[in-house]
Amino acid sequence: MKVYIRNKEVKKILIRKNKSQNWLAYKLEISSGYMSQLMDGSRNPSPKLRERIMKKLPEHKFDDLFDIKEIS
């Protein structure tokens, strides 16, 4: 199974907070390029990174931020 960031939901959250994707990348201590790859689904966040994302967006649950897809 792979875990993906729910791009549209995370974008909505950031808009509501008046924050950018680059702001989130900075807070997570990752590059904006890597953040873009996470957002477009070409990279998957590690368990540690998922935990850090949830700490930076504490008012949201795992299912608000991530999708799990089975690998066949």
C-alpha positions in Angstrom: 0.0 0.0 0.0 1.0 3.6 -0.7 0.0 6.7 1.1 -0.6 9.9 -0.9 -1.2 13.5 0.2 -4.8 14.6 -0.5 -3.7 17.4 -2.7 -7.0 19.3 -3.0 -7.8 19.0 0.7 -4.3 20.2 1.7 -4.6 23.1 -0.7 -8.0 24.1 0.8 -6.5 23.9 4.3 -3.6 26.1 3.3 -5.9 28.6 1.7 -8.1 28.8 4.8 -5.0 29.4 6.9 -3.7 32.0 4.3 -0.5 29.9 3.9 1.3 28.6 0.9 2.6 25.3 -0.1 6.1 26.8 0.3 5.3 27.8 3.8 4.3 24.2 4.6 7.6 22.9 3.0 9.6 25.4 5.1 7.8 24.3 8.3 8.4 20.6 7.4 12.0 21.4 6.7 11.8 19.9 3.1 12.5 21.6 -0.2 9.7 23.2 -2.1 10.5 20.9 -5.0 10.0 17.8 -2.8 6.8 19.4 -1.5 5.6 19.8 -5.1 6.3 16.1 -5.8 4.4 15.1 -2.7 1.4 17.3 -3.8 1.3 16.0 -7.3 1.6 12.4 -6.2 4.9 11.5 -7.8 6.4 11.0 -4.3 4.9 9.5 -1.2 5.4 10.9 2.3 7.3 8.6 4.7 5.7 7.7 8.0 7.9 10.3 9.8 7.0 13.0 7.3 3.3 12.1 7.6 3.6 12.6 11.4 5.3 16.0 10.9 2.6 17.1 8.5 -0.1 16.1 11.1 1.8 18.1 13.7 1.8 21.2 11.5 -1.9 20.8 10.7 -3.1 19.5 14.1 -6.8 20.3 13.6 -7.1 17.7 10.8 -7.2 13.9 11.0 -5.1 11.5 9.0 -8.0 10.8 6.6 -8.4 14.5 5.9 -4.8 14.8 4.8 -3.9 11.4 3.2 -5.3 8.7 0.9 -4.2 5.1 1.1 -4.1 3.1 -2.1 -3.5 -0.6 -2.5 -0.7 -1.7 -4.8 -1.7 -4.6 -7.1 
